[in-house]
Amino acid sequence: MDDRTRTEVEAAAFRRLRRHLLEDRPDAQNIDLMNLAGFCRNCLSRWSQEAAAERGVEMTKDEARDWFYGDFAAWKAAHQSEASADQKAAFERSFAENVGGDAKS
């Protein structure tokens, strides 16, 4: 497979993953994804922000989230619920292991 085709296939797979997480399985909570897999939708938006920066394109955290989710605030209000104490504790551990640092900062 040539580089251009590989890039196109990777981009198509990413778009399908994004659609799956946003449209097919909006019930899967970000905190559960993070606790189970070590990444969530917000990580994907952050990775997109980092990839843009590597290419000289400035994107704020809010812009990256809106780029990934569409309207982040509206998506969050419609699909994300309050996390339990157990979920929050597990998230603190997962965040430190997978992202580094304190999840509250």
C-alpha positions as protocol buffer text, in pm:
chain_id: "A"
residue {
  index: 1
  type: MET
  ca { x: 0 y: 0 z: 0 }
}
residue {
  index: 2
  type: ASP
  ca { x: 143 y: 338 z: -93 }
}
residue {
  index: 3
  type: ASP
  ca { x: 168 y: 622 z: 163 }
}
residue {
  index: 4
  type: ARG
  ca { x: -121 y: 824 z: 22 }
}
residue {
  index: 5
  type: THR
  ca { x: -357 y: 525 z: 25 }
}
residue {
  index: 6
  type: ARG
  ca { x: -245 y: 433 z: 377 }
}
residue {
  index: 7
  type: THR
  ca { x: -316 y: 788 z: 495 }
}
residue {
  index: 8
  type: GLU
  ca { x: -660 y: 780 z: 329 }
}
residue {
  index: 9
  type: VAL
  ca { x: -741 y: 443 z: 488 }
}
residue {
  index: 10
  type: GLU
  ca { x: -625 y: 566 z: 832 }
}
residue {
  index: 11
  type: ALA
  ca { x: -835 y: 882 z: 793 }
}
residue {
  index: 12
  type: ALA
  ca { x: -1142 y: 679 z: 692 }
}
residue {
  index: 13
  type: ALA
  ca { x: -1094 y: 446 z: 989 }
}
residue {
  index: 14
  type: PHE
  ca { x: -1064 y: 748 z: 1222 }
}
residue {
  index: 15
  type: ARG
  ca { x: -1382 y: 902 z: 1081 }
}
residue {
  index: 16
  type: ARG
  ca { x: -1562 y: 570 z: 1135 }
}
residue {
  index: 17
  type: LEU
  ca { x: -1435 y: 547 z: 1494 }
}
residue {
  index: 18
  type: ARG
  ca { x: -1551 y: 904 z: 1555 }
}
residue {
  index: 19
  type: ARG
  ca { x: -1896 y: 828 z: 1409 }
}
residue {
  index: 20
  type: HIS
  ca { x: -1921 y: 512 z: 1617 }
}
residue {
  index: 21
  type: LEU
  ca { x: -1837 y: 697 z: 1940 }
}
residue {
  index: 22
  type: LEU
  ca { x: -2057 y: 998 z: 1868 }
}
residue {
  index: 23
  type: GLU
  ca { x: -2354 y: 848 z: 1685 }
}
residue {
  index: 24
  type: ASP
  ca { x: -2367 y: 471 z: 1730 }
}
residue {
  index: 25
  type: ARG
  ca { x: -2260 y: 458 z: 2098 }
}
residue {
  index: 26
  type: PRO
  ca { x: -2318 y: 796 z: 2261 }
}
residue {
  index: 27
  type: ASP
  ca { x: -2432 y: 596 z: 2566 }
}
residue {
  index: 28
  type: ALA
  ca { x: -2074 y: 486 z: 2631 }
}
residue {
  index: 29
  type: GLN
  ca { x: -1961 y: 739 z: 2888 }
}
residue {
  index: 30
  type: ASN
  ca { x: -1622 y: 906 z: 2841 }
}
residue {
  index: 31
  type: ILE
  ca { x: -1524 y: 814 z: 3195 }
}
residue {
  index: 32
  type: ASP
  ca { x: -1598 y: 447 z: 3130 }
}
residue {
  index: 33
  type: LEU
  ca { x: -1398 y: 456 z: 2806 }
}
residue {
  index: 34
  type: MET
  ca { x: -1107 y: 616 z: 2989 }
}
residue {
  index: 35
  type: ASN
  ca { x: -1124 y: 372 z: 3277 }
}
residue {
  index: 36
  type: LEU
  ca { x: -1142 y: 70 z: 3048 }
}
residue {
  index: 37
  type: ALA
  ca { x: -928 y: 166 z: 2749 }
}
residue {
  index: 38
  type: GLY
  ca { x: -714 y: 453 z: 2872 }
}
residue {
  index: 39
  type: PHE
  ca { x: -859 y: 702 z: 2624 }
}
residue {
  index: 40
  type: CYS
  ca { x: -1191 y: 868 z: 2546 }
}
residue {
  index: 41
  type: ARG
  ca { x: -1348 y: 1112 z: 2303 }
}
residue {
  index: 42
  type: ASN
  ca { x: -1176 y: 1404 z: 2479 }
}
residue {
  index: 43
  type: CYS
  ca { x: -840 y: 1232 z: 2428 }
}
residue {
  index: 44
  type: LEU
  ca { x: -916 y: 1201 z: 2057 }
}
residue {
  index: 45
  type: SER
  ca { x: -993 y: 1572 z: 2040 }
}
residue {
  index: 46
  type: ARG
  ca { x: -669 y: 1650 z: 2228 }
}
residue {
  index: 47
  type: TRP
  ca { x: -468 y: 1424 z: 1998 }
}
residue {
  index: 48
  type: SER
  ca { x: -620 y: 1607 z: 1702 }
}
residue {
  index: 49
  type: GLN
  ca { x: -520 y: 1938 z: 1861 }
}
residue {
  index: 50
  type: GLU
  ca { x: -165 y: 1808 z: 1908 }
}
residue {
  index: 51
  type: ALA
  ca { x: -150 y: 1683 z: 1547 }
}
residue {
  index: 52
  type: ALA
  ca { x: -267 y: 2023 z: 1424 }
}
residue {
  index: 53
  type: ALA
  ca { x: 0 y: 2197 z: 1633 }
}
residue {
  index: 54
  type: GLU
  ca { x: 267 y: 1969 z: 1487 }
}
residue {
  index: 55
  type: ARG
  ca { x: 162 y: 2102 z: 1148 }
}
residue {
  index: 56
  type: GLY
  ca { x: 166 y: 2467 z: 1256 }
}
residue {
  index: 57
  type: VAL
  ca { x: -210 y: 2499 z: 1302 }
}
residue {
  index: 58
  type: GLU
  ca { x: -316 y: 2656 z: 1631 }
}
residue {
  index: 59
  type: MET
  ca { x: -625 y: 2507 z: 1790 }
}
residue {
  index: 60
  type: THR
  ca { x: -746 y: 2570 z: 2145 }
}
residue {
  index: 61
  type: LYS
  ca { x: -882 y: 2292 z: 2364 }
}
residue {
  index: 62
  type: ASP
  ca { x: -1236 y: 2423 z: 2308 }
}
residue {
  index: 63
  type: GLU
  ca { x: -1184 y: 2447 z: 1932 }
}
residue {
  index: 64
  type: ALA
  ca { x: -1049 y: 2091 z: 1924 }
}
residue {
  index: 65
  type: ARG
  ca { x: -1349 y: 1962 z: 2116 }
}
residue {
  index: 66
  type: ASP
  ca { x: -1592 y: 2143 z: 1889 }
}
residue {
  index: 67
  type: TRP
  ca { x: -1401 y: 2012 z: 1585 }
}
residue {
  index: 68
  type: PHE
  ca { x: -1434 y: 1656 z: 1717 }
}
residue {
  index: 69
  type: TYR
  ca { x: -1785 y: 1665 z: 1867 }
}
residue {
  index: 70
  type: GLY
  ca { x: -1953 y: 1934 z: 1663 }
}
residue {
  index: 71
  type: ASP
  ca { x: -2103 y: 2145 z: 1941 }
}
residue {
  index: 72
  type: PHE
  ca { x: -1921 y: 1997 z: 2243 }
}
residue {
  index: 73
  type: ALA
  ca { x: -2143 y: 2157 z: 2506 }
}
residue {
  index: 74
  type: ALA
  ca { x: -2462 y: 2037 z: 2338 }
}
residue {
  index: 75
  type: TRP
  ca { x: -2326 y: 1683 z: 2286 }
}
residue {
  index: 76
  type: LYS
  ca { x: -2211 y: 1665 z: 2648 }
}
residue {
  index: 77
  type: ALA
  ca { x: -2547 y: 1788 z: 2778 }
}
residue {
  index: 78
  type: ALA
  ca { x: -2733 y: 1534 z: 2567 }
}
residue {
  index: 79
  type: HIS
  ca { x: -2515 y: 1228 z: 2627 }
}
residue {
  index: 80
  type: GLN
  ca { x: -2292 y: 1249 z: 2933 }
}
residue {
  index: 81
  type: SER
  ca { x: -2416 y: 1181 z: 3283 }
}
residue {
  index: 82
  type: GLU
  ca { x: -2267 y: 1258 z: 3624 }
}
residue {
  index: 83
  type: ALA
  ca { x: -1999 y: 1009 z: 3722 }
}
residue {
  index: 84
  type: SER
  ca { x: -2023 y: 802 z: 4038 }
}
residue {
  index: 85
  type: ALA
  ca { x: -1762 y: 824 z: 4314 }
}
residue {
  index: 86
  type: ASP
  ca { x: -1621 y: 486 z: 4204 }
}
residue {
  index: 87
  type: GLN
  ca { x: -1595 y: 600 z: 3842 }
}
residue {
  index: 88
  type: LYS
  ca { x: -1419 y: 920 z: 3950 }
}
residue {
  index: 89
  type: ALA
  ca { x: -1168 y: 728 z: 4164 }
}
residue {
  index: 90
  type: ALA
  ca { x: -1094 y: 488 z: 3880 }
}
residue {
  index: 91
  type: PHE
  ca { x: -1058 y: 784 z: 3644 }
}
residue {
  index: 92
  type: GLU
  ca { x: -796 y: 949 z: 3866 }
}
residue {
  index: 93
  type: ARG
  ca { x: -586 y: 633 z: 3843 }
}
residue {
  index: 94
  type: SER
  ca { x: -645 y: 588 z: 3469 }
}
residue {
  index: 95
  type: PHE
  ca { x: -567 y: 952 z: 3393 }
}
residue {
  index: 96
  type: ALA
  ca { x: -240 y: 939 z: 3585 }
}
residue {
  index: 97
  type: GLU
  ca { x: -138 y: 616 z: 3409 }
}
residue {
  index: 98
  type: ASN
  ca { x: -243 y: 712 z: 3057 }
}
residue {
  index: 99
  type: VAL
  ca { x: -216 y: 1089 z: 3038 }
}
residue {
  index: 100
  type: GLY
  ca { x: 9 y: 1177 z: 3330 }
}
residue {
  index: 101
  type: GLY
  ca { x: -37 y: 1422 z: 3607 }
}
residue {
  index: 102
  type: ASP
  ca { x: -346 y: 1519 z: 3798 }
}
residue {
  index: 103
  type: ALA
  ca { x: -683 y: 1495 z: 3622 }
}
residue {
  index: 104
  type: LYS
  ca { x: -806 y: 1806 z: 3804 }
}
residue {
  index: 105
  type: SER
  ca { x: -546 y: 2037 z: 3652 }
}
